[in-house]
Each structure stands twice: as C-alpha cells, then as structure tokens.
Amino acid sequence: MPSSPIEALSPIDGRYRAATEPLRALLSEAGLIRERIRIEAHWLLHLSAAVPQLPYALLAAPVRRRAEELAHEPGALAAPAVKEIEARINHDVKAVEYYVRQELLAAGASAAALELVHFGCTSEDLNNLSYARLLAAARSILIAAIDALDERLTVLARREAATPMLARTHGQAASPTTLGKEIANFVTRVRRARRRWAAVVPLGKWNGAVGNFNAHVVAAPDVDWPAVSRAFVESLGLEYNTHTTQIEPHDWIAEYCDALAGLDVILIDLCRDFWGYISLGYLRQRALAAEVGSSTMPHKVNPIDFENAEGNLGVANALLRHFAEKLPISRWQRDLTDSTVLRNMGVALAHALVAYSALARGLEKIAADPARLQADVTAAWEVLAEAVQTVMRAAGVPDGYERLKDFTRGRAIDAASLAAFIDTLPLAATDKTRLRALSPSDYVGLAARLALEV
C-alpha cells in the first residue's frame, strides 16, 4: 500500500479512494483472503455436521467455537498472517488452509481433526464461492447507489413533467416534448437494466479437482457427496452448479458483468444528454463559490461531474466487457488465466461506483431554466407541420405531408405565416380553429402524463 493516496498508481486507490471505500473491505486482496477463510471454516463445520461418520469429525467445543469465529469474522490480523504464510510457500489458497489449521491447533484441535480442514477441496472450490459471495455483496452496494440516482431522477422527472422542451432528432428541431418526460425515459431504462443485473443468480461449485468428487468417493464411498456439496453451497446463499470442471465456469459472472455494462451504457447516454442540455442552457448548474471552472476563463461552470461519470463508466465497461468474454473460457479442465482477471473485478466495480457518485453530484447541482427552454420551443413554429399534416390525414385530405413539406422546408415559419397557411387548407372550420390555437409549447402530446407515471 502506498504511503499516501497521491502516490497510488491507480486512481481507485488514490484520487478516488474515498468514493471507493465501501468496496474495499470486499474486493481488496484482504477482503478475498478473509472470505476464503470464512469458506474454509464453513466447510469444516458443515463437514462435521453432514458427515459425522468421518473420524474426528465431531469437533471439540473450543475448536468448534474458533471455527465459528473464523466463519463469521476472521479479524483484521488474519489477512496479514495469511500473506506471511504465502510469502514462504508461494500459494495463496494453501496459505489460507495453513492459517486455519494454525488457528484451530491453537484452540486445541488434534492433528487428526486438522486433516478435515480443506478436505476434498481444490483451490477453486474456495475461490469460486468466495468470489460469488463477494460479488453479490458488492452488487448490493452499487445497487444502493443506482437506487439513489433513480430517486433523484424521478424527482426531476416529476418536477419538470410539464416543462415544454424542443426535442431534437438528428440534432434538428423536432416535435416538442417535456424535460420531465426525457428524464423519465432514463428512469424507466435504468430500472429495467437494474432488474436485469439484480436477477443474475450467483452460482457455486464444490466438487474437487476436476468436478467429479474423485477424492471424496475414494475416501468415503458411502457418502452422498453431491447432496453434501449442494447443501453446503446453498447454505452460503448461492445456487448449486452440478456440472463443472475444476473451475466453476464463470458463465454467471459473465452475465453479471454484461448486465452491469448494459446499465452503464444507459448512464453514459444520460451523461451525454444532460451534458448537451447544459450546453444548450436548458439546465443550469449551481455555481459553488470556492470552485474554479477554468484555469483561464473565470466565467465557466463546467459539467465536470457528468464528464467524470462518463469517463469512469467507459473504463468500467472496458473491463466488464473483457470479463464477460474471457472468464467463461478455460482450456480443458482448468487453466489459470481467469485468476489474474478476477482480481480486477474490484477495479471495474470501483470505477462504476466512482461514476455513480459523480453523477449523483452532477444531478444535485442542476436545475431547469424555464425561460431558456421556452425561448427555444416558442421560436420553432415549423414543428407544428407534423400536427397540421396529421390532422389533414385524419380528415382524409390527400397529400398533406407533401403540402407541409413544400410550405415549411428551408424557410422560416412563424405564427402568422402558419395561420395563413392553415386558412388555405380544405379542412373543417373546427379543425382550422384548433390548429390556429396550437402553439409549439402546447404540442407535447401526453409527455407530462407519461413523465408523472414514473
């Protein structure tokens, strides 16, 4: 660990250390080590209860208490102690086994009872369950941040539900909407993507060196090892994967990463749209007296929070997409290319969390500028061409689109010229009256109602 955050190579542990703190206890190396210890201790306790016919499976009370303590919370000194062992033996998971044996020996475990620690296990048995539980816990932290964004966006959508805004398709003036409806669109997208991510079920396997219970069966042939394994995995809150090689194939992690990346793409879209609305003046940013917007232009209040969020979401997704494509691939019964990749899960989730924090700050600073919004939409009388030609269609008047195209394309339209044009149309008097009374600000359809529905 660097002596100071400003000396950290990664901004996750440097500049953004405070923002990523909630993930550190889970997805740091220390967090992984502690979870491995918990799994090792849980397995010993489960084995003792589920397979009592094994010699020395009935643990003495002090040994059981220490195992229960390790299964619950190994403590702050556990990870450094494991790293010291690893430095000697050069194997991270075996170091966890040795540490647990050492702790149980100190509690009075016999040499024979200690042989039940890591019984029938391969390193990947501990690893896959550890990562599954850690990623599930990390997801809860990120979902809380997403829900906070949802809440803020919903407030904005409802507040500005009826605020008319000129829509822009292909960057050009289009049929008006409301600011609230455009925000509501993002709310519904984020919620759907959140549900998709939350629905990914973490899987776990516990079946030995190549997934066949080889060692288990030869050691205790009368035990229903798949049933014991299933009960153990499910006791940890995970879904049991029945068919694997040495490794749990990581398909669920790929789904997890892909679903989170999909949610992040929606938030990138949001960042870019809000950046644009700020640029157009539709949204104002609250200026903080102590902040500087530019090193040379004193007037500037830059949309830096939306830019920071977009950048960090991009970094997160570059990693998440790689994980989704790489992790399900393992040569034959096992290769080790997944190991170093999985260690970067925390980096990807941390960049996502930094982005959510930045986006939350940006959303807290903005407010609509009704005058600016109104000025743009009021000046765009040409957008009512759609309304006029559709009323003509409804009345059965032929060539409505073509007439409006000839009248509006490439020329400035105002209220007077549009009213004069409407008077020339073969429409009923009631239709003409209704169209002449219409202004661009009124032509928002059901936008306000749709915005309030979120």
Backbone torsions as a table, in degrees:
resi	resn	phi	psi	omega
1	MET	NA	127.9	179.1
2	PRO	-60.1	152.6	-179.1
3	SER	-65.7	-25.2	-179.5
4	SER	-143.7	145.5	178.0
5	PRO	-56.3	-28.5	-178.5
6	ILE	-73.3	-9.1	176.5
7	GLU	-100.6	1.6	179.4
8	ALA	-68.8	138.8	178.2
9	LEU	-70.0	-38.4	180.0
10	SER	-97.1	136.6	176.0
11	PRO	-63.8	-21.1	177.5
12	ILE	-59.6	-40.1	178.8
13	ASP	-98.7	3.4	179.1
14	GLY	-116.4	-99.7	-175.3
15	ARG	-55.3	-38.0	-174.8
16	TYR	-102.3	19.3	-174.1
17	ARG	-57.2	-44.1	-178.6
18	ALA	-63.7	-41.1	-178.0
19	ALA	-67.3	-28.7	-176.2
20	THR	-98.5	2.3	-176.8
21	GLU	-53.8	-40.0	-178.4
22	PRO	-59.0	-24.5	-178.9
23	LEU	-90.5	-13.9	-170.0
24	ARG	-65.0	-39.4	-179.0
25	ALA	-65.9	-21.8	-178.3
26	LEU	-95.0	-49.7	-165.0
27	LEU	-108.5	6.0	169.2
28	SER	-75.1	170.2	176.3
29	GLU	-62.8	-38.0	177.8
30	ALA	-61.3	-39.6	178.0
31	GLY	-63.3	-40.6	177.8
32	LEU	-65.1	-42.8	179.4
33	ILE	-61.7	-46.0	-180.0
34	ARG	-61.3	-38.9	179.7
35	GLU	-68.7	-37.6	175.7
36	ARG	-60.7	-40.6	178.0
37	ILE	-62.2	-44.0	178.8
38	ARG	-58.7	-45.9	-178.9
39	ILE	-63.4	-43.3	179.4
40	GLU	-59.5	-43.5	-179.7
41	ALA	-70.4	-40.8	177.1
42	HIS	-59.0	-40.8	-178.8
43	TRP	-65.0	-41.9	178.3
44	LEU	-60.2	-45.2	-179.6
45	LEU	-66.5	-40.1	178.6
46	HIS	-65.7	-43.8	179.2
47	LEU	-60.5	-41.8	180.0
48	SER	-61.0	-38.2	-178.6
49	ALA	-83.5	-37.4	-172.1
50	ALA	-86.6	-26.6	-177.5
51	VAL	-129.4	64.4	-176.1
52	PRO	-66.4	-15.8	-179.6
53	GLN	-72.5	-13.6	174.8
54	LEU	-67.1	138.2	177.8
55	PRO	-57.9	137.4	176.2
56	TYR	65.4	17.8	179.5
57	ALA	-71.6	-27.0	179.2
58	LEU	-80.0	103.9	-173.2
59	LEU	-78.8	142.9	174.3
60	ALA	-63.3	152.0	-174.2
61	ALA	-55.1	-46.1	-179.8
62	PRO	-64.4	-34.7	179.4
63	VAL	-69.0	-42.2	178.7
64	ARG	-63.1	-42.6	179.8
65	ARG	-60.5	-42.0	-179.7
66	ARG	-67.7	-38.0	177.1
67	ALA	-63.2	-40.3	178.7
68	GLU	-64.9	-38.4	176.9
69	GLU	-62.8	-44.4	179.4
70	LEU	-65.3	-36.0	179.8
71	ALA	-69.2	-29.7	-179.1
72	HIS	-86.2	-57.0	-178.0
73	GLU	-153.8	104.9	-177.1
74	PRO	-63.1	-26.6	179.6
75	GLY	99.6	162.0	-173.8
76	ALA	-67.0	-26.9	-176.1
77	LEU	-85.5	-9.0	-173.8
78	ALA	-66.8	-48.9	-176.3
79	ALA	-61.8	-47.5	176.6
80	PRO	-59.3	-36.3	179.4
81	ALA	-65.9	-39.7	177.7
82	VAL	-65.0	-40.9	179.6
83	LYS	-63.3	-34.9	176.5
84	GLU	-64.0	-41.6	177.7
85	ILE	-65.7	-43.5	179.8
86	GLU	-60.2	-37.1	179.6
87	ALA	-60.3	-28.8	179.2
88	ARG	-84.1	-41.2	-170.1
89	ILE	-102.9	-13.9	177.5
90	ASN	61.6	41.7	174.2
91	HIS	-150.2	118.2	-171.4
92	ASP	-69.6	-41.7	-177.7
93	VAL	-78.3	-38.0	176.4
94	LYS	-61.4	-32.2	177.5
95	ALA	-63.6	-35.9	176.5
96	VAL	-64.6	-45.0	177.9
97	GLU	-57.9	-47.4	-179.2
98	TYR	-62.2	-37.9	179.5
99	TYR	-64.5	-46.3	-179.9
100	VAL	-62.5	-43.1	177.4
101	ARG	-59.6	-42.7	-179.6
102	GLN	-60.8	-43.1	-179.8
103	GLU	-68.1	-40.5	179.4
104	LEU	-71.4	-34.3	175.4
105	LEU	-61.2	-41.8	178.4
106	ALA	-64.8	-25.9	178.6
107	ALA	-85.0	-3.5	176.3
108	GLY	107.9	11.9	-179.7
109	ALA	-67.4	143.1	176.8
110	SER	-77.2	162.2	178.3
111	ALA	-60.7	-37.0	179.9
112	ALA	-68.2	-41.7	179.8
113	ALA	-64.5	-33.3	-179.9
114	LEU	-64.8	-22.0	179.4
115	GLU	-70.2	-12.0	176.3
116	LEU	-82.7	-11.5	174.0
117	VAL	-70.2	128.0	-179.4
118	HIS	67.9	24.8	-177.7
119	PHE	-63.9	123.2	176.6
120	GLY	71.6	8.3	-171.6
121	CYS	-93.4	151.9	160.9
122	THR	-111.6	162.4	-177.7
123	SER	-55.9	-37.7	-176.4
124	GLU	-67.8	-22.8	173.8
125	ASP	-60.0	-48.9	177.7
126	LEU	-66.3	-43.5	-174.2
127	ASN	-62.9	-47.8	-173.1
128	ASN	-66.3	-37.5	178.2
129	LEU	-70.6	-36.4	179.0
130	SER	-63.6	-49.9	-179.5
131	TYR	-63.2	-38.7	-179.0
132	ALA	-61.2	-45.4	-178.9
133	ARG	-70.1	-39.0	-179.4
134	LEU	-67.6	-42.1	179.8
135	LEU	-68.3	-34.0	175.7
136	ALA	-65.0	-42.1	179.0
137	ALA	-67.1	-40.2	178.9
138	ALA	-64.3	-37.7	178.6
139	ARG	-59.7	-38.3	179.0
140	SER	-60.9	-38.1	179.6
141	ILE	-66.9	-46.0	-178.8
142	LEU	-68.7	-36.7	179.0
143	ILE	-64.7	-35.6	176.2
144	ALA	-61.6	-39.2	178.0
145	ALA	-68.0	-39.4	178.1
146	ILE	-65.0	-40.7	179.6
147	ASP	-64.6	-34.2	176.0
148	ALA	-65.6	-39.1	175.2
149	LEU	-63.7	-43.6	178.4
150	ASP	-56.4	-45.5	-178.2
151	GLU	-62.1	-45.3	-179.2
152	ARG	-66.0	-43.1	179.3
153	LEU	-64.4	-37.6	179.3
154	THR	-64.6	-41.7	176.8
155	VAL	-59.9	-45.8	179.5
156	LEU	-63.7	-41.9	-178.8
157	ALA	-62.0	-43.5	-178.6
158	ARG	-72.0	-38.7	-179.3
159	ARG	-63.6	-39.2	-176.4
160	GLU	-105.1	23.3	-175.9
161	ALA	-56.2	-38.0	-175.2
162	ALA	-107.1	13.5	-179.9
163	THR	-83.1	108.2	-176.0
164	PRO	-62.8	144.0	179.1
165	MET	-144.5	135.2	176.0
166	LEU	-69.7	122.1	175.9
167	ALA	-78.2	159.2	179.4
168	ARG	-136.5	116.1	173.1
169	THR	-111.1	132.7	-172.6
170	HIS	58.3	24.8	-179.8
171	GLY	79.8	0.2	-176.3
172	GLN	-107.0	157.7	179.2
173	ALA	-57.1	133.5	-178.7
174	ALA	-138.9	178.2	-177.7
175	SER	-50.3	132.2	-175.9
176	PRO	-63.1	155.9	176.0
177	THR	-131.9	-161.6	168.4
178	THR	-125.5	154.3	179.1
179	LEU	-59.7	-40.7	-179.7
180	GLY	-63.0	-38.5	179.9
181	LYS	-65.3	-39.4	179.8
182	GLU	-66.1	-35.2	175.9
183	ILE	-70.6	-39.5	178.9
184	ALA	-60.5	-34.3	176.7
185	ASN	-55.9	-43.5	-180.0
186	PHE	-69.0	-36.8	179.1
187	VAL	-58.0	-47.7	-178.0
188	THR	-66.4	-35.9	179.2
189	ARG	-68.0	-44.8	-179.7
190	VAL	-62.4	-41.3	-179.0
191	ARG	-63.9	-41.5	179.5
192	ARG	-64.9	-43.8	179.8
193	ALA	-66.2	-36.6	177.0
194	ARG	-62.0	-44.4	179.0
195	ARG	-60.5	-40.7	-179.8
196	ARG	-62.6	-44.2	-179.8
197	TRP	-67.3	-44.6	-178.2
198	ALA	-64.5	-23.8	-176.9
199	ALA	-81.8	-10.0	179.3
200	VAL	-68.7	123.6	-174.3
201	VAL	-94.3	121.7	176.4
202	PRO	-68.1	133.6	179.4
203	LEU	-107.1	157.1	175.7
204	GLY	-143.8	148.4	176.4
205	LYS	-126.1	154.6	179.6
206	TRP	-156.4	76.2	-169.5
207	ASN	-142.8	18.9	170.6
208	GLY	88.6	-163.5	-162.7
209	ALA	-65.4	-34.8	176.9
210	VAL	-133.1	17.9	174.2
211	GLY	86.0	14.6	-174.0
212	ASN	-118.5	5.6	-177.5
213	PHE	60.3	30.3	-175.9
214	ASN	-54.1	-54.2	-176.0
215	ALA	-68.8	-37.0	-178.9
216	HIS	-59.5	-47.4	-174.5
217	VAL	-67.4	-40.6	-178.8
218	VAL	-70.3	-28.8	-179.9
219	ALA	-81.2	-36.8	-177.5
220	ALA	-145.8	79.9	-172.0
221	PRO	-66.1	-18.4	-176.1
222	ASP	-89.3	-3.2	-177.6
223	VAL	-88.4	140.0	174.4
224	ASP	-83.1	84.0	-173.0
225	TRP	-65.2	-38.6	175.3
226	PRO	-58.9	-37.1	178.7
227	ALA	-68.2	-41.1	178.0
228	VAL	-62.8	-43.5	-179.1
229	SER	-64.6	-46.1	179.8
230	ARG	-59.5	-46.9	-179.2
231	ALA	-60.1	-38.4	-180.0
232	PHE	-66.3	-49.6	-178.4
233	VAL	-61.5	-44.6	-178.5
234	GLU	-68.6	-28.2	177.1
235	SER	-65.9	-19.8	179.5
236	LEU	-93.2	7.6	177.2
237	GLY	82.9	20.8	-177.4
238	LEU	-117.8	159.6	175.0
239	GLU	-89.7	136.9	-173.9
240	TYR	-80.3	128.6	174.9
241	ASN	-98.2	116.7	-171.5
242	THR	-79.8	-28.7	-171.2
243	HIS	-126.3	111.2	-179.7
244	THR	-145.7	169.8	166.8
245	THR	-89.3	-145.6	174.9
246	GLN	-63.7	-32.1	-178.2
247	ILE	-106.3	148.5	164.6
248	GLU	-65.2	128.3	-165.5
249	PRO	-70.1	-0.5	173.0
250	HIS	69.3	14.7	177.1
251	ASP	-61.4	-38.5	-178.7
252	TRP	-68.4	-33.9	177.7
253	ILE	-67.8	-37.2	175.8
254	ALA	-61.3	-42.8	177.3
255	GLU	-63.0	-42.1	178.7
256	TYR	-59.0	-48.6	-178.8
257	CYS	-66.7	-42.6	-178.8
258	ASP	-65.2	-40.5	-179.9
259	ALA	-67.3	-40.3	178.2
260	LEU	-66.8	-40.7	177.8
261	ALA	-61.5	-37.9	177.5
262	GLY	-62.9	-41.4	176.5
263	LEU	-63.6	-42.2	-179.5
264	ASP	-63.2	-35.5	177.7
265	VAL	-60.7	-41.1	178.0
266	ILE	-61.9	-40.8	-180.0
267	LEU	-70.2	-32.1	172.9
268	ILE	-62.2	-43.6	178.0
269	ASP	-59.7	-42.9	178.4
270	LEU	-61.3	-46.8	-179.8
271	CYS	-57.5	-43.2	-178.1
272	ARG	-69.1	-38.9	178.5
273	ASP	-66.3	-45.0	-179.7
274	PHE	-65.6	-38.6	174.8
275	TRP	-55.7	-44.1	179.8
276	GLY	-66.4	-40.8	179.3
277	TYR	-66.0	-34.9	174.9
278	ILE	-65.6	-42.4	179.6
279	SER	-61.5	-38.3	179.3
280	LEU	-76.6	-12.9	-177.2
281	GLY	88.6	4.2	178.9
282	TYR	-68.8	-32.0	175.9
283	LEU	-115.9	133.6	173.3
284	ARG	-97.3	148.5	173.2
285	GLN	-106.8	135.1	176.8
286	ARG	-71.1	123.6	-179.9
287	ALA	-83.4	131.4	175.8
288	LEU	-96.4	129.6	-170.1
289	ALA	-56.0	-38.2	-174.4
290	ALA	-83.1	-13.3	-174.3
291	GLU	-83.2	152.1	176.4
292	VAL	-114.6	129.4	-178.1
293	GLY	-91.1	-24.4	-178.5
294	SER	-153.7	147.2	179.5
295	SER	-73.6	-13.4	-177.2
296	THR	-131.9	-21.3	-177.5
297	MET	-112.9	99.6	-171.2
298	PRO	-63.3	-22.4	-174.6
299	HIS	-76.4	-14.5	-165.6
300	LYS	-77.7	138.5	167.6
301	VAL	-124.5	94.9	-171.8
302	ASN	-80.0	149.2	177.5
303	PRO	-79.7	54.1	-170.4
304	ILE	-66.5	-30.5	-178.7
305	ASP	-67.3	-38.8	177.9
306	PHE	-70.5	-35.1	177.5
307	GLU	-69.3	-41.3	178.0
308	ASN	-62.9	-44.3	179.7
309	ALA	-61.2	-46.2	-179.8
310	GLU	-59.8	-44.4	-179.5
311	GLY	-63.6	-44.2	-179.6
312	ASN	-70.2	-33.9	174.7
313	LEU	-63.9	-36.8	177.4
314	GLY	-64.5	-42.9	178.0
315	VAL	-64.0	-45.4	179.0
316	ALA	-57.4	-45.1	-176.5
317	ASN	-71.3	-30.5	175.7
318	ALA	-60.2	-40.7	177.5
319	LEU	-73.4	-46.2	-177.0
320	LEU	-60.8	-40.2	178.6
321	ARG	-66.0	-38.1	176.4
322	HIS	-63.3	-45.1	179.6
323	PHE	-58.3	-44.5	-177.0
324	ALA	-62.7	-32.6	-179.2
325	GLU	-86.9	-32.3	-173.8
326	LYS	-89.3	-43.3	-168.3
327	LEU	-61.4	-34.0	178.8
328	PRO	-72.4	-4.3	-176.8
329	ILE	-102.8	120.6	177.3
330	SER	-144.2	129.0	-177.2
331	ARG	-65.9	128.0	178.0
332	TRP	48.1	-130.7	-174.5
333	GLN	-83.6	-11.5	176.6
334	ARG	175.0	131.6	160.3
335	ASP	-128.8	174.3	-171.1
336	LEU	-104.5	13.2	-177.7
337	THR	-68.1	-21.6	179.7
338	ASP	-74.5	-24.4	-171.6
339	SER	-61.6	-53.3	-178.5
340	THR	-69.6	-29.1	178.2
341	VAL	-68.0	-46.1	-179.6
342	LEU	-60.5	-31.0	179.5
343	ARG	-65.0	-14.7	179.2
344	ASN	-96.5	4.0	176.6
345	MET	-57.0	-40.6	-179.9
346	GLY	-62.8	-34.1	179.1
347	VAL	-64.2	-46.7	-179.1
348	ALA	-63.4	-47.1	-178.4
349	LEU	-67.5	-33.1	178.2
350	ALA	-66.1	-42.6	177.0
351	HIS	-62.3	-37.8	176.7
352	ALA	-63.4	-43.8	-179.4
353	LEU	-65.0	-39.4	175.2
354	VAL	-59.0	-42.8	180.0
355	ALA	-62.8	-43.9	-179.2
356	TYR	-63.7	-38.0	178.6
357	SER	-65.1	-43.7	179.0
358	ALA	-63.6	-42.8	-179.9
359	LEU	-63.1	-40.0	177.9
360	ALA	-61.8	-41.8	177.3
361	ARG	-62.1	-43.7	-180.0
362	GLY	-61.3	-42.5	-178.8
363	LEU	-66.9	-31.3	179.2
364	GLU	-71.2	-21.9	-175.2
365	LYS	-91.5	-12.4	-170.3
366	ILE	-99.3	154.1	173.0
367	ALA	-150.1	152.2	179.2
368	ALA	-69.7	149.1	171.5
369	ASP	-109.5	90.0	-173.8
370	PRO	-58.4	-35.8	-178.5
371	ALA	-65.3	-42.8	179.9
372	ARG	-67.0	-42.4	177.3
373	LEU	-60.5	-45.5	-177.8
374	GLN	-65.5	-38.4	-178.9
375	ALA	-61.1	-43.0	-178.7
376	ASP	-68.0	-46.1	-175.1
377	VAL	-71.7	-35.2	-179.2
378	THR	-65.9	-29.8	-177.7
379	ALA	-80.9	-7.8	-171.9
380	ALA	-103.7	63.0	-179.5
381	TRP	-65.0	-21.9	-178.8
382	GLU	-63.2	-21.4	-177.7
383	VAL	-69.2	-15.7	179.0
384	LEU	-77.6	-3.7	176.0
385	ALA	-58.1	-37.2	178.5
386	GLU	-62.2	-43.8	-179.5
387	ALA	-61.7	-45.8	-176.8
388	VAL	-64.3	-48.1	-176.8
389	GLN	-67.8	-28.4	179.1
390	THR	-74.7	-36.4	173.9
391	VAL	-63.1	-38.2	176.9
392	MET	-63.7	-42.0	177.4
393	ARG	-59.4	-46.0	-178.0
394	ALA	-62.6	-30.2	179.9
395	ALA	-86.7	-1.2	179.2
396	GLY	79.8	15.0	178.9
397	VAL	-78.7	122.9	-176.6
398	PRO	-72.9	156.1	172.7
399	ASP	60.0	33.0	179.4
400	GLY	-63.2	-44.2	-179.7
401	TYR	-60.4	-46.0	-176.5
402	GLU	-64.3	-38.9	178.8
403	ARG	-63.0	-43.9	-179.4
404	LEU	-70.0	-33.6	177.4
405	LYS	-62.3	-45.6	-179.9
406	ASP	-64.3	-36.4	-176.3
407	PHE	-75.3	-37.5	-169.2
408	THR	-102.0	-29.6	-167.0
409	ARG	-70.7	126.0	175.1
410	GLY	78.0	14.1	-180.0
411	ARG	-138.7	157.4	177.5
412	ALA	-79.6	135.1	-179.6
413	ILE	-119.7	137.6	173.9
414	ASP	-130.5	-178.9	-175.3
415	ALA	-61.1	-41.5	-176.8
416	ALA	-67.6	-45.3	-178.4
417	SER	-67.5	-35.1	178.0
418	LEU	-67.9	-42.0	178.8
419	ALA	-62.0	-40.9	178.7
420	ALA	-63.6	-39.5	178.5
421	PHE	-65.5	-43.0	180.0
422	ILE	-58.9	-36.4	-179.5
423	ASP	-63.5	-22.9	-178.2
424	THR	-85.3	-7.5	-172.0
425	LEU	-84.3	146.7	178.4
426	PRO	-80.7	65.7	-179.0
427	LEU	-118.4	159.9	175.2
428	ALA	-64.1	153.2	-178.8
429	ALA	-59.2	-37.3	179.8
430	THR	-65.2	-39.3	177.5
431	ASP	-65.0	-42.6	179.7
432	LYS	-63.1	-43.4	179.8
433	THR	-61.2	-43.1	-179.5
434	ARG	-64.6	-41.1	-178.9
435	LEU	-71.0	-38.3	178.8
436	ARG	-65.9	-28.7	-179.1
437	ALA	-80.1	-13.2	-175.8
438	LEU	-78.7	136.2	173.6
439	SER	-119.6	161.4	179.4
440	PRO	-56.8	-35.1	-179.5
441	SER	-66.7	-26.8	179.6
442	ASP	-83.4	-18.9	-170.4
443	TYR	-87.6	66.5	-177.2
444	VAL	-121.1	8.6	176.9
445	GLY	57.5	-133.5	-178.5
446	LEU	-99.9	21.3	-173.8
447	ALA	-55.7	-46.3	-177.3
448	ALA	-61.7	-44.3	179.8
449	ARG	-64.2	-42.4	179.8
450	LEU	-63.9	-37.3	179.1
451	ALA	-65.0	-40.0	-179.4
452	LEU	-70.7	-19.1	-178.0
453	GLU	-71.5	-14.6	176.7
454	VAL	-80.1	NA	NA
